[in-house]
Amino acid sequence: MKTTIRFKFPIGFFIIFSVSFLILIFATNNILEKNNEATITREMKAFKKNSNAYIKQSFMISHLNNDKMISQLNNDDIYFSQIAKDTAKELRVITESEVCAYNIDGKLIHNTSKIKPNEYEDLINAISGSTSYVVRKDKNKTMVYFSYPVVIDNNKVGILRFIKDYSLLYAQSSHISEVVFYTALVVFIIAFIFSYLLSRNISIPLLKLNQAANKVAVGDLDVSLDIKRRDELGELTRNFNKMVKKISDQIVTIQKDRDSLIEINNYKKDFFDNVTHELKTPLTTILGYAEMIQENAFTDKEFFNIGINHIINESNRLHNMVLKLLELSKDSFVIEDELKDIDIGYLLKDTCEGIKLKAERYKNTILYEVNKKIYIYGNSDKLRQVFINIIDNAIKYGYSDSPIKVSVEEKGSFAEISITNNGDGIAEEHISQIFTPFYRIDKIKSRELGSCGLGLSISNTIIEKHKGKIEIVSQPYKETTVIVRLPLC
């Protein structure tokens, strides 16, 4: 099981604080203990020095007053026994401790305390000739037993033992230890709580970032972190959100580009299929009549004339199709060098007059309406081509004996040209495709009328070059309106 950083931080802090706490308490107790030992050692040395000086002084006075000095010197241990009681009482006052005097064999001579002292290591060491002390804790008291051999002129004459109560010293040390313990405990608890909160403050955003990163790694970009902070983690979170949004935008762009490429490839395939089909039909007709004329060798003049007419008509059709394909290419629509102010109403009226005869052949009339001069900035030849193509379609695909209404008016910052005819109309599903090259609703009727399906596509491209727009509104079996919007000067 993976341990998360959310648990590693508190556990780590707990271990660090616990070890530090134990080290501090151990070091404090060790220092206090050494300080107590130094204090006791210092006092015991003072006891030994003072007591030795006192005893030596007693011995010197005794020797000066004794006529049998030489004999007395050989019995110093006996003399020590004689003065032990007075010496012990005097040293008790000087040292403020209980004093015991022993002979060289460790036998008690005098004890200033009413309690019989225990035999500890200090007394045993003194009997063997060493100076030492032991600390004994009994209930609420801490007693120090200090023993040393008394030596006069390099002769061991007895043993002195000091018994002093050091309960106050150890109580003070214990109090200091408790104060340090509880103070350190409180400090470490506060520090641990602060560290825990700090670790949560750091780890929780990191865990959220990790969870969000895992989602992004499996492709889920619907991720947004709401961490309102002004530190480095807040900045990291904001940068993470920006990164995810950037990735999401890039993926959307890539998907759009992919869809566009698929659409372009499909468009290219349909376009070349249509071009191939449209070129194949007239070429087949031309080839067929040419072979038949070659076989007949001009023997049938009537058939020859019919064949020649078909060849000429199909050749013209091919020629017009090639010209429109060239016109549909990008380079053919460089119109910027030929732009000028145009009275769009006059241009539209002149176009209607030019196509009036064709309308009459279909028993149609063109009703033109314009109220004032309206100027746009454009290429008059290209715009005339657009209007001819739209009006020509209105004539070919409209009902006979019906009017074709043409009007122009200002609407906002645009000139709006409307061309309306009465006819079968265009179904909704065809309107979105009507400007695609070679797209025709009724292919048979279109071929009969000499259409190759390029006129509206060319017209749409010209209007787009003029920063305008073409829109078709149709009511089936009633009327169809083509609306052209061009920006005013």
C-alpha positions as CSV (number, residue, x, y, z in Angstrom):
1,M,0.0,0.0,0.0
2,K,1.4,3.4,-1.0
3,T,1.9,5.9,1.9
4,T,0.8,9.3,0.8
5,I,2.6,12.5,1.7
6,R,-0.4,13.5,3.8
7,F,0.6,10.8,6.3
8,K,4.4,10.9,5.8
9,F,4.6,14.5,7.0
10,P,2.8,14.0,10.4
11,I,4.6,10.7,11.0
12,G,8.0,12.3,10.2
13,F,7.3,15.3,12.4
14,F,6.1,13.0,15.2
15,I,9.3,10.9,15.0
16,I,11.5,14.0,14.9
17,F,9.8,15.7,17.8
18,S,9.7,12.5,19.9
19,V,13.4,11.8,19.4
20,S,14.3,15.5,20.0
21,F,12.1,15.5,23.2
22,L,13.7,12.3,24.6
23,I,17.2,13.6,23.8
24,L,16.4,16.9,25.5
25,I,15.1,15.3,28.6
26,F,18.0,12.8,28.8
27,A,20.5,15.6,28.3
28,T,18.8,17.8,30.9
29,N,18.7,15.0,33.5
30,N,22.3,14.1,32.7
31,I,23.5,17.7,33.1
32,L,21.6,18.0,36.4
33,E,23.0,14.8,37.7
34,K,26.5,15.8,36.8
35,N,25.9,19.2,38.4
36,N,24.7,17.5,41.6
37,E,27.8,15.2,41.6
38,A,30.1,18.2,41.1
39,T,28.4,20.0,44.0
40,I,28.6,17.0,46.3
41,T,32.2,16.3,45.3
42,R,33.2,19.9,45.9
43,E,31.6,19.9,49.4
44,M,33.0,16.6,50.3
45,K,36.5,17.8,49.5
46,A,35.9,20.8,51.6
47,F,34.7,18.6,54.4
48,K,37.9,16.4,54.2
49,K,40.1,19.5,54.0
50,N,38.5,21.2,57.0
51,S,38.3,18.1,59.1
52,N,41.9,17.1,58.4
53,A,43.1,20.6,59.4
54,Y,41.1,20.4,62.6
55,I,42.4,16.9,63.5
56,K,46.0,17.7,62.7
57,Q,45.7,20.8,64.9
58,S,44.4,18.7,67.7
59,F,47.2,16.2,67.3
60,M,49.9,19.0,67.3
61,I,48.5,20.5,70.5
62,S,48.4,17.1,72.1
63,H,52.0,16.2,71.2
64,L,53.4,19.5,72.5
65,N,51.7,18.9,75.9
66,N,52.8,15.3,76.2
67,D,56.1,14.4,77.9
68,K,56.1,11.0,76.3
69,M,56.0,12.3,72.7
70,I,57.9,9.5,71.2
71,S,55.6,6.9,72.8
72,Q,52.5,8.9,71.9
73,L,53.4,9.0,68.3
74,N,53.3,5.3,68.1
75,N,49.7,5.4,69.5
76,D,48.0,8.0,67.3
77,D,45.1,5.7,66.6
78,I,44.4,5.5,70.4
79,Y,44.6,9.2,70.6
80,F,42.2,9.5,67.7
81,S,39.7,7.3,69.6
82,Q,40.0,9.6,72.6
83,I,39.3,12.8,70.7
84,A,36.8,11.3,68.3
85,K,33.7,12.3,70.3
86,D,34.8,16.0,70.6
87,T,36.0,16.1,67.0
88,A,32.7,14.6,65.7
89,K,30.7,17.1,67.6
90,E,32.8,20.0,66.5
91,L,32.8,18.9,62.8
92,R,29.0,18.4,63.0
93,V,28.6,22.1,63.7
94,I,31.2,23.1,61.1
95,T,29.8,20.9,58.3
96,E,26.2,20.9,59.3
97,S,26.0,17.2,58.8
98,E,26.1,14.1,61.0
99,V,29.6,12.8,61.7
100,C,30.7,9.3,62.6
101,A,34.1,8.3,63.8
102,Y,35.5,4.8,63.3
103,N,38.8,3.1,64.2
104,I,41.1,1.8,61.6
105,D,39.2,-1.5,61.5
106,G,35.8,0.2,60.8
107,K,34.4,-0.1,64.3
108,L,32.1,2.8,65.3
109,I,33.6,5.0,68.0
110,H,31.1,7.8,68.0
111,N,28.0,8.9,66.1
112,T,26.5,12.3,66.4
113,S,23.1,11.0,65.1
114,K,20.8,8.9,67.1
115,I,20.2,6.6,64.1
116,K,22.7,3.8,63.5
117,P,24.3,4.4,60.1
118,N,24.2,1.7,57.5
119,E,27.4,0.2,56.1
120,Y,27.7,1.2,52.5
121,E,30.5,1.1,49.9
122,D,32.0,4.3,51.2
123,L,32.8,2.8,54.6
124,I,34.2,-0.3,53.1
125,N,36.4,1.7,50.7
126,A,37.6,3.9,53.6
127,I,38.6,0.8,55.6
128,S,40.7,-0.3,52.6
129,G,42.3,3.1,52.4
130,S,40.2,4.9,49.7
131,T,38.1,8.1,49.9
132,S,34.5,7.8,48.4
133,Y,30.9,8.7,48.8
134,V,27.6,7.1,47.9
135,V,24.2,8.6,47.4
136,R,21.2,6.9,48.8
137,K,17.5,7.8,48.2
138,D,15.1,6.7,50.8
139,K,11.5,7.7,50.5
140,N,11.5,11.5,50.1
141,K,15.1,11.9,51.3
142,T,18.4,11.8,49.5
143,M,21.4,11.2,51.8
144,V,25.1,11.3,50.9
145,Y,27.5,9.1,52.8
146,F,31.1,10.3,52.6
147,S,34.0,8.3,54.2
148,Y,37.7,8.8,54.2
149,P,40.7,7.4,56.2
150,V,42.3,9.9,58.6
151,V,46.1,9.9,58.1
152,I,48.6,11.5,60.5
153,D,52.2,11.5,59.5
154,N,51.5,8.8,56.9
155,N,49.8,6.7,59.5
156,K,46.2,5.7,59.3
157,V,44.6,6.6,62.7
158,G,40.9,6.2,62.0
159,I,38.0,6.9,59.7
160,L,35.6,9.8,59.5
161,R,32.2,9.5,57.9
162,F,30.0,12.5,57.0
163,I,26.2,11.9,56.5
164,K,24.4,14.9,54.9
165,D,20.9,15.4,53.7
166,Y,20.9,16.6,50.0
167,S,17.2,16.2,49.5
168,L,16.8,19.9,48.8
169,L,19.5,19.8,46.1
170,Y,17.9,16.8,44.4
171,A,14.4,18.3,44.9
172,Q,15.6,21.4,43.1
173,S,17.1,19.3,40.3
174,S,13.9,17.3,40.1
175,H,11.9,20.5,39.9
176,I,14.1,21.8,37.2
177,S,13.8,18.5,35.3
178,E,10.0,18.6,35.6
179,V,9.8,22.2,34.4
180,V,12.0,21.4,31.5
181,F,10.0,18.3,30.8
182,Y,6.6,20.0,30.8
183,T,7.9,23.1,29.0
184,A,9.5,21.0,26.3
185,L,6.4,18.9,26.1
186,V,4.1,21.9,25.6
187,V,6.5,23.5,23.1
188,F,6.8,20.2,21.2
189,I,3.0,19.7,21.2
190,I,2.5,23.2,19.9
191,A,5.3,22.8,17.3
192,F,3.8,19.4,16.3
193,I,0.3,20.8,15.9
194,F,1.7,23.7,13.9
195,S,3.8,21.4,11.8
196,Y,0.8,19.1,11.3
197,L,-1.4,22.0,10.1
198,L,1.5,23.3,7.9
199,S,1.9,19.8,6.5
200,R,-1.8,19.6,5.7
201,N,-1.7,23.0,4.2
202,I,1.0,21.8,1.9
203,S,0.0,18.2,1.4
204,I,-3.7,18.7,0.6
205,P,-3.1,21.0,-2.4
206,L,-0.4,18.6,-3.6
207,L,-2.7,15.6,-3.3
208,K,-5.4,17.5,-5.3
209,L,-2.8,18.4,-7.9
210,N,-1.8,14.7,-8.1
211,Q,-5.4,13.5,-8.4
212,A,-6.0,16.2,-11.2
213,A,-2.8,15.2,-12.9
214,N,-3.9,11.5,-12.9
215,K,-7.2,12.5,-14.5
216,V,-5.3,14.5,-17.2
217,A,-3.0,11.5,-17.7
218,V,-6.0,9.3,-18.7
219,G,-7.4,12.0,-21.0
220,D,-10.0,13.6,-18.6
221,L,-9.4,17.3,-19.2
222,D,-12.6,18.4,-17.4
223,V,-10.4,19.4,-14.4
224,S,-10.3,22.7,-12.6
225,L,-8.6,23.2,-9.2
226,D,-10.1,25.9,-7.0
227,I,-7.3,26.6,-4.6
228,K,-7.2,30.3,-3.6
229,R,-3.7,30.9,-2.3
230,R,-1.1,33.5,-2.9
231,D,2.0,31.4,-2.3
232,E,3.9,29.1,-4.6
233,L,1.3,26.4,-4.4
234,G,-1.4,28.8,-5.4
235,E,0.7,29.9,-8.4
236,L,1.4,26.3,-9.2
237,T,-2.3,25.5,-9.2
238,R,-3.2,28.5,-11.4
239,N,-0.4,27.4,-13.8
240,F,-1.8,23.9,-13.8
241,N,-5.3,25.1,-14.6
242,K,-3.8,27.3,-17.5
243,M,-1.9,24.3,-18.7
244,V,-5.0,22.0,-18.7
245,K,-7.0,24.7,-20.5
246,K,-4.2,25.2,-23.1
247,I,-4.1,21.4,-23.7
248,S,-7.9,21.3,-24.0
249,D,-7.9,24.2,-26.5
250,Q,-5.1,22.5,-28.5
251,I,-7.0,19.3,-28.6
252,V,-10.1,21.1,-29.7
253,T,-8.1,22.8,-32.4
254,I,-6.5,19.6,-33.5
255,Q,-10.0,17.9,-33.7
256,K,-11.3,20.9,-35.7
257,D,-8.2,20.7,-38.0
258,R,-8.7,16.9,-38.3
259,D,-12.4,17.4,-39.1
260,S,-11.5,20.1,-41.6
261,L,-8.9,17.9,-43.3
262,I,-11.5,15.1,-43.5
263,E,-14.0,17.6,-44.9
264,I,-11.4,18.9,-47.4
265,N,-10.5,15.4,-48.5
266,N,-14.1,14.5,-49.0
267,Y,-14.7,17.8,-50.8
268,K,-11.7,17.2,-53.0
269,K,-12.9,13.6,-53.8
270,D,-16.4,14.9,-54.6
271,F,-15.0,17.8,-56.6
272,F,-12.8,15.6,-58.8
273,D,-15.5,13.0,-59.1
274,N,-17.9,15.7,-60.3
275,V,-15.3,17.3,-62.6
276,T,-14.5,13.8,-64.1
277,H,-18.2,13.1,-64.6
278,E,-19.0,16.5,-66.1
279,L,-16.1,16.3,-68.5
280,K,-16.8,12.7,-69.4
281,T,-20.3,13.3,-70.7
282,P,-19.5,15.8,-73.4
283,L,-16.3,14.1,-74.3
284,T,-18.2,10.8,-74.8
285,T,-20.7,12.6,-77.0
286,I,-17.9,14.3,-79.0
287,L,-16.0,11.1,-79.5
288,G,-19.1,9.1,-80.4
289,Y,-20.2,11.5,-83.2
290,A,-16.6,12.0,-84.4
291,E,-16.2,8.2,-84.9
292,M,-19.6,7.9,-86.6
293,I,-18.8,10.7,-89.0
294,Q,-15.5,9.1,-89.7
295,E,-17.2,5.8,-90.5
296,N,-19.9,7.4,-92.7
297,A,-17.2,9.4,-94.6
298,F,-19.6,12.3,-95.2
299,T,-22.1,10.0,-97.2
300,D,-25.0,11.1,-95.0
301,K,-25.0,14.9,-95.1
302,E,-28.0,15.2,-92.7
303,F,-26.4,13.0,-90.1
304,F,-23.1,14.9,-90.7
305,N,-24.7,18.2,-89.9
306,I,-26.4,16.8,-86.8
307,G,-23.1,15.3,-85.6
308,I,-21.1,18.5,-86.2
309,N,-23.7,20.5,-84.3
310,H,-23.5,18.1,-81.3
311,I,-19.7,18.3,-81.4
312,I,-19.8,22.1,-81.5
313,N,-22.3,22.4,-78.7
314,E,-20.5,19.9,-76.4
315,S,-17.2,21.6,-77.2
316,N,-18.7,24.9,-76.2
317,R,-20.0,23.4,-73.0
318,L,-16.6,22.0,-72.2
319,H,-15.0,25.3,-73.0
320,N,-17.4,27.2,-70.6
321,M,-16.9,24.6,-67.9
322,V,-13.1,25.0,-68.1
323,L,-13.4,28.7,-68.0
324,K,-15.6,28.5,-64.9
325,L,-13.2,26.1,-63.2
326,L,-10.4,28.5,-63.9
327,E,-12.5,31.3,-62.6
328,L,-13.3,29.3,-59.5
329,S,-9.5,29.0,-58.7
330,K,-8.1,31.4,-56.1
331,D,-5.9,33.4,-58.4
332,S,-8.8,34.4,-60.6
333,F,-10.4,36.3,-57.8
334,V,-7.8,38.9,-57.2
335,I,-10.1,41.9,-57.4
336,E,-8.5,44.4,-55.1
337,D,-6.7,46.3,-57.9
338,E,-10.1,46.9,-59.7
339,L,-12.2,48.2,-56.9
340,K,-14.0,51.5,-57.2
341,D,-17.2,53.3,-56.0
342,I,-20.2,51.7,-57.7
343,D,-23.8,52.8,-57.8
344,I,-25.2,49.3,-57.1
345,G,-28.7,50.3,-58.1
346,Y,-27.6,51.4,-61.6
347,L,-25.5,48.3,-62.0
348,L,-28.4,46.1,-61.1
349,K,-30.8,47.9,-63.4
350,D,-28.3,47.6,-66.3
351,T,-27.9,43.9,-65.6
352,C,-31.7,43.4,-65.6
353,E,-32.0,45.3,-69.0
354,G,-29.3,43.0,-70.5
355,I,-31.0,39.8,-69.4
356,K,-34.6,41.0,-70.2
357,L,-34.8,39.2,-73.6
358,K,-33.9,35.8,-72.1
359,A,-36.7,36.3,-69.4
360,E,-39.2,37.1,-72.2
361,R,-38.3,33.8,-74.0
362,Y,-39.3,32.0,-70.8
363,K,-42.4,34.2,-70.7
364,N,-41.2,35.9,-67.5
365,T,-41.0,39.6,-66.6
366,I,-38.4,41.3,-64.4
367,L,-39.8,43.9,-62.0
368,Y,-37.0,46.2,-60.8
369,E,-37.3,48.6,-57.8
370,V,-34.8,51.0,-56.5
371,N,-35.5,54.2,-54.5
372,K,-32.2,56.1,-54.5
373,K,-28.6,55.9,-55.4
374,I,-26.7,53.4,-53.2
375,Y,-22.9,53.2,-53.4
376,I,-20.6,50.4,-52.6
377,Y,-16.9,49.8,-53.1
378,G,-16.3,46.9,-55.5
379,N,-15.5,45.4,-58.9
380,S,-18.4,46.1,-61.3
381,D,-17.6,43.3,-63.7
382,K,-17.5,40.6,-61.1
383,L,-20.7,41.9,-59.4
384,R,-22.5,42.0,-62.8
385,Q,-21.4,38.3,-63.3
386,V,-23.0,37.5,-59.9
387,F,-26.3,39.2,-60.7
388,I,-26.5,37.7,-64.1
389,N,-26.0,34.2,-62.7
390,I,-28.6,34.7,-59.9
391,I,-31.2,36.2,-62.3
392,D,-30.5,33.6,-64.9
393,N,-31.2,30.8,-62.4
394,A,-34.4,32.6,-61.3
395,I,-35.5,32.6,-64.9
396,K,-34.5,28.9,-65.7
397,Y,-35.9,27.4,-62.5
398,G,-39.0,29.6,-62.0
399,Y,-42.5,29.1,-63.3
400,S,-43.5,30.5,-66.7
401,D,-45.7,33.6,-66.8
402,S,-44.4,34.7,-63.3
403,P,-42.6,37.9,-62.4
404,I,-39.0,38.0,-61.1
405,K,-38.7,40.8,-58.5
406,V,-35.4,42.6,-58.1
407,S,-34.9,45.3,-55.4
408,V,-32.1,47.1,-53.6
409,E,-32.2,49.1,-50.4
410,E,-29.9,50.2,-47.5
411,K,-30.0,48.2,-44.3
412,G,-27.6,49.5,-41.6
413,S,-24.1,49.5,-43.1
414,F,-25.0,47.2,-46.0
415,A,-26.7,47.4,-49.3
416,E,-29.2,44.5,-49.5
417,I,-30.1,43.1,-53.0
418,S,-33.1,40.8,-53.2
419,I,-34.0,38.6,-56.2
420,T,-37.2,36.6,-55.9
421,N,-38.9,34.2,-58.3
422,N,-41.9,31.8,-58.1
423,G,-41.1,28.1,-58.6
424,D,-40.7,24.7,-56.9
425,G,-38.4,26.2,-54.4
426,I,-35.4,24.6,-52.6
427,A,-35.7,22.1,-49.7
428,E,-34.0,23.0,-46.5
429,E,-31.5,20.2,-46.7
430,H,-30.2,21.5,-50.0
431,I,-29.8,25.1,-49.1
432,S,-26.7,24.5,-47.0
433,Q,-25.0,22.7,-50.0
434,I,-26.2,24.9,-52.8
435,F,-22.9,26.9,-53.0
436,T,-20.8,23.7,-53.2
437,P,-19.2,23.3,-56.7
438,F,-21.1,20.9,-59.0
439,Y,-23.9,20.5,-56.4
440,R,-27.2,20.4,-58.2
441,I,-30.7,19.5,-56.9
442,D,-32.1,18.1,-60.1
443,K,-29.1,17.0,-62.2
444,I,-31.1,15.9,-65.2
445,K,-33.0,19.3,-65.4
446,S,-29.8,21.2,-64.8
447,R,-28.0,19.5,-67.7
448,E,-31.0,20.1,-69.9
449,L,-30.8,23.8,-69.0
450,G,-27.0,23.8,-69.6
451,S,-26.0,24.2,-66.0
452,C,-22.7,22.6,-64.7
453,G,-23.3,23.5,-61.0
454,L,-20.5,26.1,-60.7
455,G,-22.4,29.4,-61.0
456,L,-23.5,29.8,-57.4
457,S,-20.2,28.7,-56.1
458,I,-18.4,31.3,-58.2
459,S,-20.9,33.9,-57.1
460,N,-20.5,33.1,-53.4
461,T,-16.7,33.4,-53.8
462,I,-17.0,36.8,-55.5
463,I,-19.3,38.2,-52.8
464,E,-17.0,36.9,-50.0
465,K,-14.1,38.7,-51.7
466,H,-16.3,41.9,-51.4
467,K,-16.7,41.1,-47.7
468,G,-20.4,40.4,-48.3
469,K,-22.7,37.5,-47.9
470,I,-25.3,35.5,-49.9
471,E,-28.4,34.0,-48.3
472,I,-31.2,31.9,-49.8
473,V,-34.7,31.8,-48.3
474,S,-37.1,29.4,-50.0
475,Q,-40.7,28.3,-49.5
476,P,-41.4,25.0,-51.4
477,Y,-43.7,25.4,-54.4
478,K,-44.1,29.1,-53.7
479,E,-41.1,31.4,-54.0
480,T,-37.4,31.6,-53.5
481,T,-35.4,34.7,-52.6
482,V,-31.7,35.2,-53.0
483,I,-30.4,38.0,-50.7
484,V,-27.0,39.6,-51.4
485,R,-25.5,41.9,-48.7
486,L,-22.6,44.2,-49.6
487,P,-20.9,46.8,-47.3
488,L,-21.6,50.4,-48.2
489,C,-18.9,52.9,-48.9
